[in-house]
Amino acid sequence: MSSVEKLPRRIVVTEVLESRYGPGLRPTSWDDRRAGVDRVRTRKGEELSLFSQGGQSSPAPGWELLLTKQADSGVEWTLYGIGSL
């Protein structure tokens, strides 16, 4: 069983590898934001595809996330805390 299958669990984001929005392209209006996949590296060195809802900001380094369930295109998550690396 992979560690992603052991849900729910917490991770800490150390690096954003790929955002659902291109560099500088995140809409400023929440109404224009969309769901999609953000790829991150965790403190433990895992590379994960996170399915982010349209109402969620893209994860950032230092964020602690609670991974909640596996979705078709990635792991669903909720913000657990914001720290510094």
N, C-alpha and C positions, 0 to 999 in steps of 0.2 A: 504494500500500500504506500503510495507516495504521500509526502507531507501535505500536499494540497487536499488530498481526500480526507484528512483528519480535520474536520470542521465542526464547530467554529474554533478559531484560534487567532492569536494576535501576531502581527508582524510589525517591524519598523522599516519604513522606506529609507534607503540610503541614496538611491539614484533613480531618476525617471529616465528610462531608456527610450520611450516613445509615447507621445501624447496623442489623444484622439484629435487634437487640434494641432495644426502646424505651428512652428515658432511665430509668436506674435499674432496668431489668428483666432485666439479664444474670443468669442463674442462678449461684449461688455454687458449686453442685455441678457438676463436670465431666460427670457422668452425665446431667444435665438439659440440657446445652448442645446446640445443633443447628447443622447446616450452613445456610448462607444467604448472601445478598449484602450486602456492605458497600460503600457508595459513598464514594470519597475524591477529594481534589484533590492533585495532585503538585506538587513544587517547580517543575516546568516549566509548571504551570497546566492540565494535563490533568485531566479528570474521568473516573474509571474505576470500573467495577463489578467488584468483586473477589469471587470465589466463595470463601468461607471455610469450611473443614471444621469440624465440631463440636468437634474438639480444639484448634482455633486460637482464640486471643483475637482480638477485633476489633482491627484496626490502630489505631494511635495516632499523633498528630503526632510527627515525628522518626524514626519507624521507617523503615529501609531494607528494601525488599522485593525479592525476586527473583521476577519474573513468569515462570511456567514454561510454561503452555499455556492455550489458549482452551477454555473450557467452555461449555455451552449458556447458562448464566445469568451468565457473567462470566469473568474471568481468574483462573486458579488461581495461588497464590503461596506462597512460604515466607519466613520471617523471615531476613533477611540480617544485620541489625545494628540497634542502637538508638542513636540520637544525639540531639542537641538542636538545635533550630532557631535 
